[in-house]
């Protein structure tokens, strides 16, 4: 009977150790998943910041181009950039480009004659 109790006790101990090991593995998996999730969140935040910086740079370039166009259109006058109608500047610039394109086409047609 003592031998049977010893065997039974050893089996119970092994079962408890196995359960403890499984719990430890589950705990480590949860910690690993949390670390992976945190890394993904940081990577996403860095990507968002990178995209925002690129967008800001493009907007600054567009602003500078519009400012230069406004300066070119109003080079004789002092003006406040806030008073410049951006849509008007863009329309005038597009109209000038259309005029240039038409003139180039006329030049090309007369060159072929």
HUGI-V20706 format. One record per residue. N is the residue number from 1. RES is the residue in one small letter. SS is DSSP state (H for helix, E for strand, L for the rest). PHI is phi in radians with two decimals (none if undefined). D_LAST is the distance of its C-alpha to the last C-alpha in Angstrom with 2 decimals. Layout:
BEGIN
n/res/ss/phi/d_last
N/RES/SS/PHI/D_LAST
N/RES/SS/PHI/D_LAST
END
This chain:
BEGIN
n/res/ss/phi/d_last
1/x/L/none/119.71
2/x/H/-1.13/118.77
3/x/H/-1.13/116.48
4/x/H/-1.11/114.81
5/x/H/-1.12/114.28
6/x/H/-1.15/112.81
7/x/H/-1.12/110.37
8/x/H/-1.07/109.53
9/x/H/-1.09/109.07
10/x/H/-1.12/106.78
11/x/H/-1.14/104.69
12/x/H/-1.11/104.44
13/x/H/-1.09/103.40
14/x/H/-1.07/100.69
15/x/H/-1.11/99.43
16/x/H/-1.12/99.27
17/x/H/-1.14/97.48
18/x/H/-1.12/94.97
19/x/H/-1.10/94.35
20/x/H/-1.09/94.02
21/x/H/-1.12/91.51
22/x/H/-1.11/89.47
23/x/H/-1.12/89.54
24/x/H/-1.11/88.45
25/x/H/-1.09/85.55
26/x/H/-1.08/84.52
27/x/H/-1.11/84.74
28/x/H/-1.13/82.60
29/x/H/-1.10/79.99
30/x/H/-1.13/79.84
31/x/H/-1.11/79.51
32/x/H/-1.09/76.76
33/x/H/-1.07/74.90
34/x/H/-1.15/75.23
35/x/H/-1.13/73.88
36/x/H/-1.08/70.90
37/x/H/-1.09/70.23
38/x/H/-1.13/70.46
39/x/H/-1.12/68.04
40/x/H/-1.12/65.56
41/x/H/-1.12/65.90
42/x/H/-1.13/65.28
43/x/H/-1.09/62.26
44/x/H/-1.13/60.89
45/x/H/-1.12/61.57
46/x/H/-1.13/59.81
47/x/H/-1.12/56.78
48/x/H/-1.08/56.71
49/x/H/-1.10/56.99
50/x/H/-1.10/54.16
51/x/H/-1.11/51.88
52/x/H/-1.12/52.90
53/x/H/-1.15/52.10
54/x/H/-1.09/48.64
55/x/H/-1.08/48.04
56/x/H/-1.08/49.35
57/x/H/-1.13/47.06
58/x/H/-1.12/43.98
59/x/H/-1.14/45.16
60/x/H/-1.14/45.71
61/x/H/-1.08/42.19
62/x/H/-1.12/40.80
63/x/H/-1.06/43.16
64/x/H/-1.12/42.08
65/x/H/-1.13/38.37
66/x/H/-1.13/39.14
67/x/H/-1.11/41.32
68/x/H/-1.13/38.61
69/x/H/-1.12/36.14
70/x/H/-1.14/38.87
71/x/H/-1.12/39.56
72/x/H/-1.11/35.92
73/x/H/-1.29/35.83
74/x/L/-2.11/39.19
75/x/L/-1.16/39.26
76/x/L/-1.46/40.86
77/x/L/-1.85/43.56
78/x/L/-1.40/46.45
79/x/L/-2.61/46.55
80/x/L/-1.75/48.59
81/x/H/-1.01/46.67
82/x/H/-1.16/48.96
83/x/H/-1.49/47.69
84/x/L/-1.31/44.01
85/x/L/-1.44/42.80
86/x/H/-1.06/41.18
87/x/H/-1.06/39.39
88/x/H/-1.13/37.89
89/x/H/-1.07/36.71
90/x/H/-1.12/35.13
91/x/H/-1.09/33.40
92/x/H/-1.13/32.08
93/x/H/-1.13/30.86
94/x/H/-1.13/29.13
95/x/H/-1.10/27.53
96/x/H/-1.10/26.26
97/x/H/-1.14/24.85
98/x/H/-1.10/23.07
99/x/H/-1.08/21.59
100/x/H/-1.08/20.43
101/x/H/-1.11/18.90
102/x/H/-1.12/17.01
103/x/H/-1.09/15.73
104/x/H/-1.12/14.69
105/x/H/-1.15/12.83
106/x/H/-1.10/10.98
107/x/H/-1.06/10.23
108/x/H/-1.16/9.07
109/x/H/-1.15/6.73
110/x/H/-1.22/5.25
111/x/H/-1.20/5.56
112/x/H/-1.36/3.83
113/x/L/-1.34/0.00
END
